[in-house]
Amino acid sequence: MVILSDKKLAYETEMDDVIVGFSEDNEPIWLEILNVSGGFLPRLNHIVKRAIATEVSVV
């Protein structure tokens, strides 16, 4: 879980493997990442590798 703010939780929404908690003014206040080792980290690794490859090819 990543806490972004100490505001009071109004509602939460699940987006794929991430649950986002929002305040009354629709500000994200926390993120709960589900299935970290099986889903989130492999996708993050792919995104980072693709970004690095793009950066190297631009230079």
Sequence and secondary structure as in RCSB ss.txt:
>XXXX:A:sequence
MVILSDKKLAYETEMDDVIVGFSEDNEPIWLEILNVSGGFLPRLNHIVKRAIATEVSVV
>XXXX:A:secstr
 EE   S   EEEEETTEEEEE TTS EEEEEE SIIIIIHHHHHHHHHHHHHHHHHH 
